[in-house]
């Protein structure tokens, strides 16, 4: 039996474990169950991959998306790991071959979707195999309160019931204390060891700014900070996804749309381009991203307010998996708050659902409106304390907290007078027109220039008044009416503001811009190493294209940086660079040394060398087989594949 540290170095090319990886691996290798909460990019996959290579038998990985299984298998095969998957993209012959490999003990890891465990044929197959462990990836999918909920995850208790001696490890990057309890209860992991790593991603700079002209703001972000970088842009609706992707392409930025309304073949093609090509910007709904292993996503942008802190954290966590500097940017405005409040009110959920949704939104609004460190606020939501980070907008350009009691009273008084004196309700735009004393057609028609509050708000600009409205909504001192028109009404808490017993603290956005560092993949490299780094990136792109795999499967940016800085001249020296294991050294070593020496290795020869030490994929096919499983009926939840 090989040791875990030996496998770490020999197969994966790393010198030592990080954080609690060693403790988690020891527990699973010893036959114990584990629940693992670890941020994206923290090395969760090693926590089940290494035990599967150490223990006798095959490790079965329950993964929610078949669209990513081929890339996961390709990445493992590139390391010399015997991996395969079983899903509906295979023809019967390919499926039978994988089944034979499993029963013959020729696989280290086998990927399955949870839906497949509903099939008695799959359960019977696993009964006849020697199993080393079960890894339940994206375990938060078992939570019925989350937007990634998958009903088939509720059936995974069968693993413990049918194979009680096989250790299980449940892993997720996103879980509050409540979600963790739900994972433990629903997957029957009460006796499991629980390992909770820090949720902090110090390489990500969190920035939230007022939404003014969101597309122009997004273009500014991409052009000034991330030209040529891969990124993800999240939008709330399918229409917004399409419009934004088209606008970026018109501006010369390679962008692709992704949402559940697109044909499955289009989604698959766009996802493949994003993973395999460099510099692609994916514009998507939340249907995209879960399980994406692309390490060099340099920015994640939100053009609409996320519904929860969990969703925001999970989505922004897709940036900078390689540990290099990355940006999480959100444009947030008054209409976002109105829209989200209205969506909750008009939803078909019961009172408990609406209450929970409102709590999630309140926490997200608190993060947006804080005058303190955003990272402190974010980590506090997950039950972790921290110090100000110095790498978020509120640390780099602290906003001013100001006494907004009088402006709040003016706005609330206007709403009260309209409702009580005239039985009228209006949205934010008209209320601000009244406060600013504007002579609009509606003001004249409604004779609102006769109100006592007409023209009393001249001390603030329209944009500042919109900020007041937004923050009063966030603090629960205003509410969106249930009439479906987005009109505003006071709340029970508004009374304390109007009578002066409750002061109102508001946030004023800083006038100076946040200091932004250049964040391209080669940033912070010594100047002398830049040319070699770029040559390595170009070579890697050609090799990946020749093999038909994402570039990061050849080498990640962090490994290329290590090579560019150390300039190894022997295979032994190259083998000491983090991320260079035995198989990659054998496949690419000579070509890399030639590049370091200033030579230009032949890409076709390099690809052939890689193929000679890598097991050929046995599961790639374009045929779709009907497994008589339930059809996809979801909207913008991640596509339910099997």
Long-range contacts (C-beta under 8 A, 24 or more apart in sequence): 1-54, 1-55, 1-56, 2-53, 2-54, 3-54, 4-29, 4-50, 4-51, 4-54, 7-50, 7-53, 7-54, 8-46, 8-50, 9-581, 10-581, 10-582, 11-53, 11-79, 11-80, 11-81, 11-581, 11-582, 11-583, 12-46, 12-50, 12-79, 12-579, 12-581, 13-559, 13-575, 13-577, 13-578, 13-579, 13-580, 13-581, 13-584, 13-585, 14-578, 14-579, 15-576, 15-578, 17-46, 18-42, 18-43, 19-43, 19-197, 19-198, 20-195, 20-197, 21-46, 21-47, 23-195, 24-169, 24-193, 24-195, 25-50, 25-51, 25-54, 27-193, 28-55, 28-133, 28-167, 28-169, 29-54, 29-55, 31-165, 31-167, 32-167, 32-192, 32-193, 33-167, 33-168, 33-169, 33-189, 33-191, 33-192, 33-193, 34-167, 34-168, 34-169, 34-170, 34-192, 34-193, 34-194, 34-195, 35-139, 35-169, 35-170, 35-180, 35-183, 35-184, 35-189, 35-192, 35-193, 35-194, 35-195, 36-169, 36-170, 36-171, 36-172, 36-195, 36-197, 37-171, 37-172, 37-173, 37-175, 37-180, 37-194, 37-195, 37-196, 37-197, 37-199, 38-171, 38-173, 38-195, 38-197, 39-173, 39-197, 39-198, 39-199, 39-200, 39-201, 39-317, 40-173, 40-201, 40-314, 40-317, 40-318, 40-321, 41-201, 41-295, 41-317, 41-320, 41-321, 41-322, 41-323, 42-173, 42-197, 44-137, 44-171, 44-173, 47-169, 47-171, 48-133, 48-135, 48-169, 48-171, 49-76, 49-81, 49-109, 51-132, 51-133, 51-167, 51-169, 52-108, 52-109, 52-132, 52-133, 52-135, 53-81, 53-108, 55-132, 55-133, 56-130, 56-132, 57-105, 57-129, 57-130, 57-131, 57-132, 58-102, 58-105, 58-107, 58-108, 58-109, 58-110, 58-129, 58-130, 58-131, 58-132, 59-108, 59-109, 59-110, 59-131, 59-132, 59-133, 59-134, 59-135, 60-109, 60-110, 60-112, 60-126, 60-131, 60-133, 60-134, 60-135, 61-109, 61-110, 61-111, 61-112, 61-135, 61-137, 62-112, 62-113, 62-114, 62-117, 62-134, 62-135, 62-136, 62-137, 62-156, 63-111, 63-112, 63-113, 63-137, 63-138, 63-291, 64-113, 64-114, 64-137, 64-138, 64-141, 64-148, 64-150, 64-153, 64-290, 64-291, 64-638, 64-641, 65-113, 65-290, 65-291, 65-638, 65-639, 65-641, 66-113, 66-641, 66-642, 67-267, 67-268, 67-271, 67-639, 67-641, 68-291, 68-292, 68-293, 69-111, 70-617, 70-619, 70-620, 71-275, 71-293, 71-549, 71-550, 71-553, 72-111, 72-293, 73-111, 73-617, 73-619, 74-549, 74-550, 74-553, 74-617, 75-293, 75-549, 75-552, 75-553, 76-108, 76-109, 77-614, 77-615, 77-617, 78-549, 78-553, 78-554, 78-583, 78-584, 78-587, 78-610, 78-614, 79-581, 79-583, 79-584, 80-581, 80-582, 80-583, 80-613, 80-614, 81-108, 81-109, 82-106, 82-107, 82-108, 82-109, 82-615, 83-107, 83-108, 83-109, 83-110, 83-111, 84-109, 84-110, 84-111, 84-618, 84-619, 85-110, 85-111, 85-112, 85-619, 86-110, 86-111, 86-112, 86-116, 86-122, 86-619, 87-111, 87-112, 87-113, 87-116, 87-641, 87-642, 88-624, 88-625, 88-626, 88-627, 88-629, 88-641, 88-642, 89-619, 89-621, 89-622, 89-623, 89-624, 90-619, 90-621, 90-623, 90-625, 91-621, 91-623, 91-625, 92-625, 94-618, 94-619, 94-620, 94-621, 95-625, 97-618, 98-618, 98-619, 99-125, 101-618, 102-129, 103-128, 103-129, 105-130, 113-152, 113-641, 113-642, 114-141, 114-150, 114-152, 114-153, 114-155, 114-156, 115-152, 115-629, 115-640, 115-641, 115-642, 116-627, 116-642, 117-152, 117-155, 117-156, 117-158, 117-159, 118-152, 118-155, 118-629, 119-627, 123-158, 123-162, 126-163, 127-162, 131-163, 131-166, 132-166, 133-166, 133-167, 133-168, 133-169, 134-159, 134-163, 134-166, 134-167, 134-168, 134-169, 135-168, 135-169, 135-171, 136-168, 136-169, 136-170, 136-171, 136-187, 137-171, 137-291, 138-171, 138-172, 138-290, 138-291, 139-170, 139-171, 139-172, 139-175, 139-183, 139-187, 140-172, 140-174, 140-175, 140-179, 140-183, 140-310, 142-182, 142-183, 142-186, 142-187, 143-175, 143-179, 143-182, 143-183, 144-182, 145-178, 145-179, 145-182, 145-356, 146-179, 146-310, 147-286, 147-307, 147-308, 147-311, 147-637, 148-290, 148-314, 148-637, 148-638, 149-637, 150-640, 153-186, 154-186, 156-187, 157-186, 157-187, 157-188, 160-187, 160-188, 168-192, 173-314, 173-317, 174-310, 174-313, 174-314, 174-317, 175-310, 176-310, 176-381, 176-382, 176-383, 177-383, 179-310, 198-379, 198-384, 199-313, 199-378, 199-379, 199-382, 199-384, 200-375, 200-379, 200-384, 200-386, 200-389, 201-316, 201-317, 201-320, 202-389, 202-391, 203-320, 203-323, 203-324, 203-325, 203-326, 204-316, 204-317, 204-319, 204-320, 204-326, 204-327, 204-328, 205-325, 205-326, 205-327, 205-328, 205-391, 205-392, 205-393, 205-519, 206-316, 206-328, 206-374, 206-375, 206-378, 206-391, 206-392, 206-393, 207-327, 207-328, 207-329, 207-330, 207-392, 207-393, 207-514, 208-329, 208-330, 208-331, 208-332, 208-367, 208-368, 208-374, 208-393, 209-329, 209-330, 209-331, 209-332, 209-393, 209-509, 210-331, 210-332, 210-333, 210-463, 210-467, 210-509, 211-303, 211-331, 211-332, 211-333, 211-335, 211-336, 212-331, 212-333, 212-463, 214-303, 214-331, 215-244, 215-247, 215-303, 217-331, 218-244, 218-248, 218-301, 218-303, 218-331, 219-248, 219-251, 219-253, 221-299, 221-301, 221-327, 221-329, 222-248, 222-253, 222-281, 222-299, 224-516, 225-299, 225-327, 225-516, 225-518, 225-519, 226-298, 226-299, 226-327, 226-519, 226-520, 227-520, 228-278, 228-279, 228-520, 229-279, 229-296, 229-298, 229-299, 229-519, 229-520, 229-521, 230-274, 230-278, 230-279, 230-280, 230-281, 230-294, 230-296, 230-297, 230-298, 231-281, 231-282, 231-297, 231-298, 231-299, 231-300, 231-301, 231-319, 232-281, 232-282, 232-283, 232-284, 232-288, 232-289, 232-297, 232-299, 232-300, 232-301, 232-315, 232-318, 232-319, 233-281, 233-282, 233-283, 233-284, 233-300, 233-301, 233-302, 233-303, 234-284, 234-285, 234-286, 234-300, 234-301, 234-302, 234-303, 234-304, 234-306, 234-315, 235-283, 235-284, 235-285, 235-303, 235-304, 236-285, 236-303, 236-304, 236-305, 236-339, 237-285, 237-304, 238-285, 238-636, 240-303, 240-304, 241-283, 241-284, 241-285, 244-283, 244-303, 245-283, 248-281, 248-283, 253-281, 254-279, 254-280, 254-281, 255-280, 255-281, 255-282, 255-283, 256-280, 256-281, 256-282, 256-283, 257-283, 257-284, 258-282, 258-283, 258-284, 258-285, 258-287, 258-288, 259-284, 259-285, 259-287, 259-288, 259-636, 260-285, 260-287, 260-634, 260-635, 260-636, 260-637, 260-639, 261-636, 264-639, 267-639, 275-550, 276-544, 276-545, 276-548, 276-549, 276-550, 276-551, 278-537, 278-541, 278-551, 285-636, 286-311, 286-315, 286-636, 286-637, 286-638, 287-636, 287-637, 287-638, 287-639, 288-638, 289-314, 289-315, 289-318, 290-314, 290-638, 292-318, 293-321, 293-552, 294-318, 294-321, 294-550, 294-552, 295-321, 295-322, 295-552, 295-556, 295-557, 295-558, 296-321, 296-322, 296-324, 296-521, 296-551, 296-552, 296-556, 296-557, 297-321, 297-326, 298-324, 298-325, 298-326, 298-327, 298-519, 298-520, 298-521, 299-326, 299-327, 299-328, 299-329, 299-519, 300-326, 300-327, 300-328, 300-329, 301-327, 301-329, 301-330, 301-331, 302-329, 302-330, 302-331, 302-332, 303-331, 304-336, 305-330, 305-332, 305-336, 305-337, 305-339, 305-340, 305-364, 305-368, 306-330, 306-364, 307-340, 307-357, 307-360, 307-361, 307-364, 308-360, 308-361, 308-363, 308-364, 309-360, 309-363, 309-364, 309-367, 309-378, 309-381, 310-360, 312-364, 312-367, 313-378, 313-382, 322-556, 322-557, 322-558, 323-558, 324-521, 324-523, 324-557, 324-558, 324-561, 325-517, 325-519, 325-523, 325-524, 326-519, 327-519, 330-368, 332-368, 333-466, 333-470, 334-428, 334-466, 334-467, 334-469, 334-470, 334-473, 337-365, 337-470, 337-473, 337-474, 338-427, 338-428, 338-473, 338-480, 338-486, 339-486, 341-473, 341-479, 341-480, 342-480, 342-484, 342-486, 345-480, 345-482, 346-482, 346-484, 362-474, 362-476, 365-473, 365-474, 366-474, 368-474, 369-471, 369-474, 369-475, 369-507, 370-394, 370-507, 371-398, 371-399, 371-400, 371-401, 371-507, 393-514, 396-514, 396-515, 397-510, 397-512, 397-513, 397-514, 397-515, 398-510, 399-507, 399-508, 399-509, 399-510, 400-507, 400-508, 400-510, 401-505, 401-506, 401-507, 401-508, 402-505, 402-506, 402-507, 402-508, 403-503, 403-504, 403-505, 403-506, 404-468, 404-471, 404-504, 404-505, 404-506, 405-497, 405-500, 405-503, 405-504, 407-457, 407-459, 407-460, 407-465, 407-468, 407-506, 408-468, 408-472, 408-477, 408-497, 408-504, 408-506, 409-497, 409-498, 409-500, 410-435, 410-453, 410-456, 410-457, 411-435, 411-457, 411-465, 411-468, 411-469, 411-472, 411-478, 412-472, 412-477, 412-478, 412-490, 412-494, 412-497, 412-498, 413-453, 413-498, 414-451, 414-453, 415-478, 415-488, 415-489, 415-490, 416-490, 416-498, 417-451, 417-452, 417-453, 418-448, 418-451, 419-489, 419-490, 422-446, 425-481, 425-483, 425-487, 425-488, 425-489, 426-487, 426-488, 427-485, 427-486, 427-487, 427-488, 428-466, 428-469, 428-488, 431-469, 431-488, 432-457, 432-462, 432-465, 432-466, 432-469, 435-465, 436-462, 436-465, 464-508, 467-506, 467-507, 467-508, 467-509, 468-506, 471-506, 471-507, 472-504, 475-504, 477-504, 521-557, 522-561, 525-561, 525-564, 525-565, 526-565, 529-561, 529-564, 529-565, 529-567, 530-564, 532-563, 532-564, 532-567, 532-595, 532-596, 533-560, 533-561, 533-564, 535-595, 536-560, 536-563, 536-564, 536-592, 536-595, 539-591, 539-595, 539-601, 539-603, 539-606, 542-603, 543-588, 543-591, 543-603, 543-606, 543-607, 543-610, 546-603, 546-604, 546-606, 546-607, 547-607, 547-610, 547-611, 554-584, 554-588, 554-610, 555-579, 555-580, 555-584, 555-588, 563-592, 563-596, 567-596, 568-592, 568-593, 568-596, 569-593, 569-596, 569-597, 583-613, 583-614, 586-613, 587-612, 587-613, 587-614
